């Protein structure tokens, strides 16, 4: 294969990979749903992170899991149902 042909293959491969990545990001953006806040009486009055962390803070009974982001802005990710 000539040098020009090898370059064309690399460019085509890059364009295909970039297109696939772009398509996956668009699909994720369109289908992603934010985690819901339960619609029970315990959660209906929560208005800020301080109220959430009262139960879900470190060392509390219902603490956030080890894979939960270290972010105390609960309503920037979670949404009311």
C-alpha positions in Angstrom: 0.0 0.0 0.0 1.3 3.4 -0.9 2.0 6.1 1.7 -1.0 8.1 0.4 -3.3 5.1 0.7 -2.2 4.4 4.3 -2.9 8.1 5.2 -6.4 7.8 3.6 -7.1 4.7 5.7 -6.0 6.6 8.9 -8.1 9.6 8.1 -11.2 7.4 7.3 -10.6 5.5 10.5 -10.4 8.7 12.5 -13.6 10.1 10.9 -15.5 6.9 11.6 -14.3 6.8 15.2 -15.2 10.5 15.8 -18.6 10.0 14.2 -19.3 7.0 16.4 -18.3 8.9 19.5 -20.4 11.8 18.5 -23.4 9.6 17.9 -23.0 7.9 21.3 -22.7 11.3 23.1 -25.9 12.5 21.4 -27.7 9.3 22.2 -26.7 9.6 25.8 -27.7 13.2 26.0 -31.1 12.5 24.6 -31.9 9.4 26.7 -30.2 10.2 30.0 -32.6 10.7 32.9 -31.5 12.3 36.1 -31.9 10.2 39.3 -35.3 10.9 40.9 -35.9 12.1 44.4 -38.5 9.8 46.0 -42.0 11.3 46.2 -42.6 10.2 49.9 -43.2 12.4 52.9 -39.5 12.3 54.0 -38.3 13.8 50.8 -41.2 16.1 49.9 -40.0 18.9 52.2 -36.3 18.8 51.3 -35.4 22.2 50.0 -31.6 22.1 50.2 -28.5 19.9 50.5 -28.4 20.4 54.3 -31.7 18.6 54.6 -30.5 15.8 52.3 -27.2 15.4 54.1 -29.0 15.0 57.4 -29.9 11.5 56.3 -27.5 10.9 53.4 -24.3 12.5 54.7 -21.2 10.6 55.7 -21.8 8.2 58.6 -25.5 8.7 58.6 -28.1 5.8 58.5 -28.8 6.2 54.7 -25.3 7.5 53.7 -24.5 8.0 50.0 -22.8 5.0 48.4 -19.0 4.9 47.9 -19.5 5.5 44.1 -21.6 8.7 44.6 -19.9 11.8 43.4 -18.5 14.1 46.1 -21.0 16.8 45.4 -23.3 18.5 47.9 -25.5 20.2 45.3 -28.2 17.4 45.3 -30.7 19.2 43.1 -28.2 19.8 40.3 -28.3 16.1 39.6 -31.5 14.7 41.2 -35.0 15.8 40.2 -38.3 15.6 41.9 -40.8 13.1 40.4 
